[in-house]
């Protein structure tokens, strides 16, 4: 069990490196946005969000997709974590930055198949449908919120209003991440510690602290990558559009989290970025970058599924 706990902590660290930049990148165009304070807030909500909104998403990843019971189940989960991180890294190395959450879902299902564990395919299908709809929902919500943010009656110039809305938007985004995307760390820790059950994932203080601490460390290590993440890749975002993206992505991810379905914040942010900038016309969107993201999302889950299934099957065969 010690080695599985070590994998779980390392996984939380990788999440910080991978997801910290996506959370921060959009707000970089807002004056006064401080990345270090941002990663601290994001890590804080990794711990606080499950206390505020529950652990439905963690329960889905820890037991609703596949039940990782016994030694074989723990080994299968470990291989799923390794496969998801490996696939995400390989795609990023080929210029296809993708969603670690999508990779985790695919790898969990693949590891279940490889280990001969029962896979709840209806839940897998639900997750896939919502993952596909998340970017589209982000576009639509951002289009509506864009009109609200610019027209909201408030004293002072738009720049001052944007900074006020940014504080709300970034906090909402951090809450949404901790309530949905961030709970994959809690799910892996719960299985590693043996606290996950058919009833769900309990709230254990040291689980929350370890997940938040490892995430924070990873996010700090990944700070140099922030300038190269989504905010500069999909659209040239202006300050008020960044705020719209934060609010729209938070809304989409919180909504899917209420259904217990893991959805990537990266996907919701990408959709929000596109929706927020469409007011300037379709040519303002860097469609080639959008196409690369879409390609990465499409191939991530089946690649992670195949890698985890093969790794699990071979590992159990030689034991």
N, C-alpha and C positions, 0 to 999 in steps of 0.2 A: 504493500500500500504506500510505502514511503516514496518509491519511484513514481507512482502515479500522482502523488501530491506534488512532486517536483515538476512533473510534466504540466500539471494544472497551473502552477505558479508561472512557469515559463510561458504557457499559453496566454495568461493574463498580460505578461510583459509584451509579448508579440502583438496583442491587441492594442496596447498603448502606442507602439511604434507604428502600426498600420492605420489605426483609426484616429489617432490624435491629430494628425495633419488634416484629415478630412473635416473634422469638427472645427478646426481653427481657420482653415484656409479662406472660407467664405467671408469671414468678418475682417480680414486683413485690410480691406479697402475702407473700413470705417475708422475715422480718426480717433486715436486714443485706445485702440484695441491692443491689448498687451498679451502676447502669446503665453508667457509663463503663468500669468494669472488665469488665463483660459484653461490651461491643462490642469491646474490645481482644482478649478471648479468642476471640470469634467470628471476628474477622479473622485471628487467629493460626491457627485451625484451617482457614480457607479455604486457607492455604498448606500446612499440615501434613497435612491429611487425604489429599490425593492421594499423598503420600509414604508414608502408612501403609496405605492400602487400595486404591490404584491409581486409574486414570482411566477406568474402564468407562463411567460416565455421560457424561463429556465426549466419549468416542469415539462414543457413540450420537448425541449432539447435533451433533457435528462432521462425521460421515460415514455413520453407519448409517441415519439417517432419509433424508438427502439428501446426495449427494456434491457438495460445492461446489468443483469444479475450475475452474481458469481464471479469467479476468477476469469473465466473466458470473456465475460461481459466487460470487465474492467480492462482487460487486454485489448479488446476490440475498440473500446472508447479511446484508449491511448493511441492506437494506430490510426483512428479516425482523426484525432487532433493533429498527429504528425502529417498525415496525408493532406489535410486541409491547409496547413501552413505551407507545406511544400508546393502544392499546386498554386497557391496564391503568390508565392515567391517566384516560381518559374514563369508565371504569366506576366508578373510585373517586370521581370528581367527582360522579357520580350516586348516591352512597351505596351502591355495590356493590363494596366492597374485594375484590379477587380475587387469584389466583395468577399471578405473573409467569412461573413455570415453565410452566404450562399455556399461557399466551399465546405463549411462545417455541416450544413444540412445534408449536402450530397455525400460527404464522407461518413456521417453517422448512418445514413441509410445503407451505404455500401459496406461499411463494417458489419452492420447487422446481417446483411446477406452473406458476407464472407464467413461469419461465425455461426451461421444457421440459426440466428435469433429471429423472433417474429418482428416483422416490420409493419407498422400501421400505415399502409399505402394511402388511405384516405386523408390522413393527416399530412403526409408528404405532399399530396396533390393540393391540399388547401394552402400549404406554405408556398408552393410553386406559383399558384394563381395569384396570391397576394403579393409575392415578390415581383411578378410580372406587371401587376397593376400599380405598384408603388411609384415608379417614375412618372407614369401617366397621371396619377393622382397629384403628384408634386407639381406637375405642369399646370393642371387646372386650378389647384388651390393657390398657387403663386400668381396666376393671372388675376384672380379675384382680390387677393390681398394687396397686390400692387396698387390697385385703384384706391383701396382703403388707406394705405400708408401715406400716399401722396396727397390725398384729399382730406385727411383727418383734421378737424378744426383744432389747432393748437397754436399758442403764441410762439413767435420766434421763427427764424428761417428754417428751411428744410433740413439744413445740416444739423441744427440742434435737435430737431424732431427725430432725425435718423439716429442720433446717438442715444436718445432715450429709448426708442424702439429697439435698438440693438441690444441694450442691456436685457430687456424682456425677451427678445428673440434668442439670444445666446443661452440664457438660463433655461428657456423652454427646450432648446435643442439638447442641452446637457441632460435635462430630466428625461427627455424622450430616449436618448441614447442609453441611459442607465436603466430605463424601464423596458427596453426591448433589446437592442443590439448588444448592449453590455452584459446582458444576462447569460450569454453563452459562457462567460468566465465563471459565473456562479454555478451554472449547471455542471461544468466539468469538475469544479471543486467539490460539489455535493456528491457526485458519483465517486470521486477519489476518496473522500472521507467516509463513504458509506452511509450518508444521511439522506440521500435521495430515495424515494419510495413511490409506490403507486398513488399515494395521496398527494404527491408533489414534492417541492423542494423547500425545506424549512429555512427560516431566517436564523442563521448562526452568526454571531458577532464576528468571530475570527475569520469566517469565510468572507464576509463583506470587507473587513479590514485588509485581508491579504489581496483580494481582487483589486481593491482601490489602490493599495500601495504599489503592487506590481504594475498596474496600468499606468500610474503616475510616473514611475521610473521609465517605462517604455516610451511614454509620450514625451518626456524630457529628452531622452536619447534621440527620438525622432524629430525634434524641433527643427533641425537644419533642413529637413525635407519639406517643411510646410509651404515654402514659396513655390514648390514644384507640384503641388497637389491640385485638387479640382478647381479651386478658385481662379486659377490662371489657365486652365486647360480646356474647359468647355465653353465659357463665354467671358468676355472682358467685363467683369462685374463692376457696377457703380455702387456707392455706399447704400443708397436706398434699395437697390436691387439685392444687395447682400442681406439686408434686414428681411426683405420679403422671402428670400430663400431660407433663412433661418426659421422664420415663423411657419412657412409652409411645410418644410421637411419635418419640423417638430410635430405639427398637426398630424401628418400622415403616419409617422412612426408611432406616436402615442395611440392613434386609432387602431393600428394593427396589433399593437401590444395588448390592447384591451381584449382582443380576440385570442390572445395567447399564441400568436403567430410571429416567429422571428422574421424581421424584415431589415434589410441593410440600410443604415443611415446614409451610406454612400449613394445608394440608388435614389433615395428620397431627395438628397441634396442635389444630385445631378438633374433630376426632374424640376426641382425648384429653381435652379439656376436658369434652365431653359425657359421656364414659364415666366420668370421675372424679367428676362431681357427681350421677350417677344414683342413688348410694346415698342421697341425700336425697329422691329421688322425681322423677318426670317433670316436675312443675310447677316444679322448681328451674331447669330449662333454659329459656333465652329462645328459644323455638322460632321466633319471628318473625325474630330475628337469624340463627338457623341457616338459615331459609328464604331470607333475603337472600343469605347466603354460597353456598348451593346454587344459587340462580338465577345468581349471578355466575359460578360455576364452569361451569355448563352452557353459558352463552353465550360464555364467554371464548374457547375454542378455535375455534369456527366463525367468530367475529368476526375473530380474529387471522389465521386462514387466509384469509378473504376479503380482508382489508385488504392482506396481504402479496402475495397472488396478483395482485390488481389493480394494486398499486403496481409490482410487478416487471414485469408484462406491459406496462404503459404506459411505464415507464422504458426498457425494452429496445426498445420499438417506435419511440421518438423518438430513439434514439441514432444 
